[in-house]
Amino acid sequence: MPRIKISTPERFLFGMERTVGISDVNYAKHLDSVAMVNILHEARLQFLASLGLTEANIYGLGMVVTDLAVDYRTESFANDLLIIDVGVGKFNRYGFDIGFQVTNSALETIVCNAKMGVVFFDFDKRAIAPVPEAFKSHVGLPESRVA
């Protein structure tokens, strides 16, 4: 089976640091894949917070994750300092992809690239909703770049 390939966003809009904790490591003594999912989730929430938003209220709508893919490049271990860079891309009518690049700061090596597909969701109507125009401009996306 071929490996997935994830391209990084054209530009990163946000970055955060996260130290790999002892509870993030598995029996092989490296960063556990479930811990990485939690780290990516935290990066998404911190990215939204940097814009003054939450996943429950983005111009009156919520955000729901539709898919997640992680392309691991190298191991990471307890006490490693990770740099998580976050960007956006591949907008469509209802959502977009959030792209991540996780780097080991000491070794300057890419631990993984990841992408998370998200859609906007009206929780009152229990239905997906179009990307708010205000969000597009908030992340600096020209309208011509939306499919």
KASUL-V50807 format. One record per backbone hydrogen bond with DSSP energy under -1.0 kcal/mol. NH is the residue of the N-H (numbers start at 1). CO is the residue of the C=O. E is the energy in kcal/mol with one decimal. If there is no record, write none. Layout:
nh/co/e
NH/CO/E
NH/CO/E
This chain:
nh/co/e
13/86/-2.9
14/86/-1.6
16/84/-1.9
18/82/-2.2
20/80/-2.8
24/21/-1.4
25/22/-1.4
26/30/-2.4
29/26/-2.3
31/76/-3.2
32/24/-3.2
36/32/-1.9
37/33/-1.8
38/34/-1.9
39/35/-2.3
40/36/-2.6
41/37/-2.3
42/38/-2.4
43/39/-2.3
44/40/-2.2
45/41/-2.3
46/42/-2.7
47/43/-2.4
48/44/-2.3
49/45/-2.3
50/46/-2.1
51/48/-1.0
52/49/-1.7
53/48/-2.7
54/57/-1.2
57/54/-1.0
58/61/-3.6
61/58/-1.2
62/121/-3.4
63/55/-2.2
64/119/-2.6
66/117/-3.1
67/117/-1.2
69/115/-2.5
71/113/-3.3
73/111/-3.4
74/111/-1.5
79/20/-3.4
80/77/-2.1
82/18/-3.0
83/103/-2.8
84/16/-3.2
85/101/-2.6
86/14/-3.1
87/99/-2.3
89/97/-1.9
92/95/-2.8
96/118/-1.8
97/89/-3.1
98/116/-2.8
99/87/-2.5
100/114/-2.8
101/85/-1.9
102/112/-2.9
103/83/-2.6
104/109/-3.0
105/81/-2.8
108/104/-1.9
111/102/-2.8
112/102/-1.5
113/71/-1.7
114/100/-2.2
115/69/-2.3
116/98/-2.5
117/67/-1.8
118/96/-2.6
119/64/-2.3
120/94/-2.6
121/62/-2.6
122/127/-3.3
126/122/-1.4
127/122/-1.6
129/120/-2.3
131/93/-2.4
136/132/-1.8
137/133/-2.1
138/134/-1.9
139/135/-1.9
140/137/-1.2
141/136/-2.9
145/142/-2.1
146/143/-1.9
147/91/-1.2
